[in-house]
């Protein structure tokens, strides 16, 4: 099997369809179909079998999958090493983060980046999934949790505080006595109910009923703005929103914000340039992240 065969095999095995594999590799579905036929003809063996539920690995496919994934990891490592020696202040840098942080930080950061290095393009992937830096799904990641990969260089960018918020109309009707049974809360879905923020919200309003569950911060903010109930939100999101006010209950649990970059890419000039403008953007919003008023 040559490298194109391996890539095609892995893409089909992961997505279980020719269309999904074609999207992953950036080719047409008809091209992927021809690649599969040619691969099977060259190898004289079938690694994938088409079923009513999509493509499944054959017994032989199962046996070679691990070797194919190791080949992929080595190929990506070679790519990282070569690109890590790229000294040009030009090209594309892929950054992944959540949409809330993207909206807050990136307009000023990209404006500064373009003023200094107009040949650098920033591709932003606002995704709640933790995209892999090792697999080059992104070059830089900003996350609300620590990175657990040994080959990723990390830096704590800031600590984000949070507080309780509600709309002025809601507070005029229900008051600010958090012990009252007259309150409703907006919280996360049960799969995230273990988070410190969700537990603190429930402790602060022990008699409140749950009016809405939503794992989207923007969705929670919209619900609070509509007067549905009290919500815990990061200060950097809610303090800029005129439709809600902060309750006089102090700051709740905070979260650290971390930046990560793969060790092989950390000295690449265009990566360093993006990290520098991100540092400046975080510094400019220090008070907003801390919840200082």
SULVEN-V160815 format. One record per pair of residues at least 12 apart in sequence whose ideal C-beta (glycine too) atoms are under 7 Angstrom apart, sorted by sequence separation. I is the first residue (numbers start at 1). J is the second residue. D is the distance in Angstrom with one decimal. If there is no record, write none. Layout:
i->I j->J d->D
i->I j->J d->D
//
This chain:
i->46 j->58 d->5.5
i->110 j->122 d->5.6
i->221 j->233 d->6.1
i->8 j->21 d->6.7
i->11 j->24 d->4.7
i->47 j->60 d->5.8
i->48 j->61 d->5.7
i->125 j->138 d->6.1
i->130 j->143 d->6.7
i->220 j->233 d->6.4
i->11 j->25 d->5.4
i->18 j->32 d->4.7
i->47 j->61 d->3.7
i->187 j->201 d->5.8
i->261 j->275 d->7.0
i->18 j->33 d->5.5
i->45 j->60 d->5.8
i->134 j->149 d->6.3
i->133 j->149 d->7.0
i->185 j->201 d->6.0
i->212 j->228 d->5.7
i->217 j->233 d->6.5
i->221 j->237 d->6.4
i->225 j->241 d->6.9
i->259 j->275 d->6.9
i->47 j->64 d->6.6
i->134 j->151 d->6.1
i->211 j->228 d->5.1
i->212 j->229 d->6.9
i->221 j->238 d->6.4
i->230 j->247 d->6.9
i->7 j->25 d->6.4
i->106 j->124 d->6.2
i->211 j->229 d->4.4
i->225 j->243 d->3.6
i->133 j->152 d->5.5
i->225 j->244 d->5.7
i->259 j->278 d->6.6
i->185 j->205 d->5.6
i->217 j->237 d->5.9
i->221 j->241 d->6.2
i->224 j->244 d->5.1
i->232 j->252 d->5.7
i->102 j->124 d->5.8
i->183 j->205 d->5.2
i->208 j->230 d->6.9
i->185 j->208 d->4.7
i->187 j->210 d->6.1
i->192 j->215 d->5.9
i->8 j->32 d->6.7
i->12 j->36 d->6.6
i->102 j->126 d->5.0
i->184 j->208 d->5.8
i->189 j->213 d->4.8
i->183 j->208 d->3.9
i->184 j->209 d->5.4
i->185 j->210 d->5.9
i->186 j->211 d->6.2
i->188 j->213 d->6.3
i->205 j->230 d->6.1
i->178 j->204 d->5.5
i->181 j->207 d->4.3
i->185 j->211 d->6.6
i->186 j->212 d->4.8
i->187 j->213 d->5.7
i->189 j->215 d->5.1
i->8 j->35 d->4.6
i->93 j->120 d->6.4
i->95 j->122 d->5.9
i->99 j->126 d->4.1
i->178 j->205 d->5.1
i->180 j->207 d->6.9
i->184 j->211 d->3.8
i->188 j->215 d->5.3
i->8 j->36 d->6.4
i->89 j->117 d->4.9
i->98 j->126 d->6.5
i->179 j->207 d->6.6
i->186 j->214 d->6.8
i->90 j->119 d->3.5
i->91 j->120 d->6.6
i->92 j->121 d->4.9
i->93 j->122 d->5.5
i->94 j->123 d->4.6
i->95 j->124 d->5.4
i->96 j->125 d->4.3
i->97 j->126 d->6.6
i->9 j->39 d->6.8
i->89 j->119 d->6.5
i->90 j->120 d->6.1
i->98 j->128 d->6.3
i->4 j->35 d->6.9
i->8 j->39 d->6.1
i->89 j->120 d->6.5
i->92 j->123 d->5.6
i->94 j->125 d->6.5
i->96 j->127 d->5.7
i->201 j->232 d->4.4
i->200 j->232 d->6.7
i->5 j->39 d->4.5
i->186 j->220 d->5.2
i->13 j->48 d->6.7
i->96 j->131 d->4.6
i->162 j->197 d->6.0
i->197 j->232 d->4.9
i->12 j->48 d->5.7
i->17 j->54 d->5.2
i->186 j->223 d->4.8
i->9 j->47 d->5.8
i->16 j->54 d->3.5
i->17 j->55 d->6.6
i->186 j->224 d->5.8
i->16 j->55 d->5.1
i->164 j->204 d->6.4
i->251 j->291 d->5.2
i->101 j->142 d->5.9
i->1 j->43 d->6.1
i->96 j->138 d->4.0
i->186 j->228 d->5.9
i->12 j->55 d->5.3
i->95 j->138 d->6.5
i->186 j->229 d->4.8
i->13 j->57 d->5.9
i->94 j->138 d->4.7
i->95 j->139 d->6.9
i->97 j->141 d->6.8
i->184 j->228 d->6.6
i->185 j->229 d->5.0
i->94 j->139 d->4.8
i->95 j->140 d->4.7
i->96 j->141 d->4.9
i->97 j->142 d->3.9
i->184 j->229 d->3.6
i->185 j->230 d->5.3
i->186 j->231 d->4.1
i->204 j->249 d->6.0
i->93 j->139 d->5.2
i->183 j->229 d->6.9
i->185 j->231 d->6.9
i->93 j->140 d->6.7
i->183 j->230 d->5.9
i->13 j->61 d->6.8
i->236 j->285 d->6.5
i->239 j->288 d->6.3
i->13 j->65 d->6.6
i->200 j->252 d->4.7
i->236 j->288 d->4.6
i->200 j->253 d->5.4
i->235 j->288 d->6.5
i->236 j->289 d->5.1
i->197 j->252 d->6.2
i->80 j->136 d->6.7
i->197 j->253 d->5.4
i->235 j->291 d->3.8
i->79 j->136 d->6.5
i->167 j->224 d->6.0
i->170 j->227 d->4.3
i->196 j->253 d->3.9
i->10 j->68 d->5.6
i->166 j->224 d->5.8
i->167 j->225 d->5.7
i->169 j->227 d->4.9
i->9 j->68 d->5.9
i->10 j->69 d->6.9
i->76 j->135 d->5.9
i->165 j->224 d->5.6
i->170 j->229 d->6.9
i->76 j->136 d->5.6
i->167 j->227 d->4.6
i->6 j->68 d->5.1
i->10 j->72 d->6.0
i->166 j->229 d->6.9
i->166 j->230 d->4.7
i->6 j->71 d->5.4
i->6 j->72 d->6.8
i->164 j->230 d->5.6
i->165 j->231 d->5.6
i->164 j->232 d->5.9
i->165 j->233 d->5.2
i->162 j->232 d->5.6
i->162 j->233 d->6.1
i->176 j->247 d->6.0
i->178 j->249 d->6.4
i->3 j->75 d->6.7
i->162 j->234 d->4.8
i->163 j->235 d->5.9
i->176 j->248 d->6.6
i->162 j->235 d->6.1
i->165 j->238 d->4.7
i->160 j->234 d->5.2
i->161 j->235 d->5.1
i->160 j->236 d->6.0
i->167 j->243 d->6.0
i->167 j->244 d->5.5
i->168 j->245 d->5.9
i->166 j->244 d->6.2
i->165 j->244 d->4.3
i->166 j->245 d->6.9
i->165 j->245 d->6.7
i->165 j->246 d->5.6
i->166 j->247 d->6.4
i->165 j->247 d->6.7
i->163 j->246 d->5.0
i->164 j->247 d->4.2
i->163 j->247 d->7.0
i->164 j->249 d->5.0
i->163 j->249 d->6.9
i->163 j->251 d->5.4
i->162 j->251 d->6.9
i->163 j->252 d->5.9
i->161 j->251 d->4.7
i->162 j->252 d->4.8
i->162 j->253 d->6.6
i->162 j->254 d->6.7
i->161 j->254 d->4.7
i->160 j->254 d->6.1
i->159 j->254 d->5.0
i->160 j->255 d->5.0
i->159 j->256 d->5.4
i->160 j->257 d->5.6
i->158 j->257 d->5.0
i->156 j->256 d->5.5
i->157 j->257 d->4.8
i->157 j->258 d->6.6
i->156 j->258 d->5.7
i->157 j->259 d->5.2
i->155 j->258 d->6.9
i->154 j->258 d->5.4
i->155 j->259 d->4.9
i->154 j->259 d->6.8
i->154 j->260 d->4.8
i->153 j->260 d->6.9
i->152 j->260 d->4.5
i->153 j->261 d->5.5
i->152 j->261 d->6.9
i->152 j->262 d->5.9
i->153 j->263 d->5.3
i->144 j->255 d->5.0
i->147 j->258 d->6.2
i->151 j->262 d->6.2
i->152 j->263 d->6.9
i->146 j->258 d->5.8
i->151 j->263 d->5.2
i->144 j->257 d->6.0
i->147 j->260 d->4.4
i->153 j->266 d->4.9
i->142 j->257 d->6.6
i->143 j->258 d->5.4
i->100 j->217 d->5.5
i->142 j->259 d->5.3
i->143 j->260 d->6.9
i->100 j->218 d->6.9
i->140 j->259 d->6.7
i->141 j->260 d->4.8
i->140 j->261 d->5.2
i->139 j->261 d->6.7
i->158 j->282 d->5.2
i->157 j->282 d->4.7
i->139 j->265 d->5.9
i->133 j->260 d->6.1
i->133 j->261 d->6.9
i->134 j->262 d->6.4
i->158 j->286 d->6.8
i->161 j->289 d->6.9
i->163 j->291 d->6.2
i->133 j->262 d->4.5
i->160 j->289 d->5.0
i->161 j->290 d->5.7
i->159 j->289 d->6.8
i->161 j->291 d->3.6
i->140 j->271 d->6.7
i->158 j->289 d->4.6
i->104 j->236 d->6.0
i->139 j->271 d->6.0
i->140 j->274 d->6.2
i->140 j->275 d->6.9
i->100 j->237 d->5.5
i->120 j->270 d->5.1
i->122 j->274 d->6.4
i->120 j->273 d->6.1
i->117 j->273 d->5.3
i->116 j->273 d->6.9
i->113 j->273 d->6.5
i->113 j->274 d->6.4
i->113 j->277 d->4.7
i->112 j->277 d->4.6
i->109 j->277 d->4.4
i->112 j->280 d->6.4
i->109 j->278 d->5.6
i->109 j->281 d->4.2
i->105 j->278 d->6.8
i->108 j->281 d->5.5
i->105 j->281 d->4.4
i->108 j->284 d->6.7
i->93 j->270 d->5.6
i->105 j->282 d->6.9
i->93 j->271 d->6.1
i->91 j->270 d->5.5
i->95 j->274 d->6.8
i->84 j->264 d->4.4
i->89 j->269 d->5.1
i->90 j->270 d->6.7
i->105 j->285 d->6.9
i->84 j->265 d->5.1
i->88 j->269 d->6.9
i->89 j->270 d->5.7
i->93 j->274 d->4.9
i->104 j->285 d->6.5
i->80 j->262 d->6.1
i->83 j->265 d->6.6
i->86 j->268 d->5.7
i->87 j->269 d->5.7
i->88 j->270 d->6.9
i->81 j->264 d->5.5
i->84 j->267 d->6.6
i->80 j->264 d->3.9
i->84 j->268 d->5.5
i->89 j->273 d->6.2
i->80 j->265 d->6.1
i->83 j->268 d->6.6
//
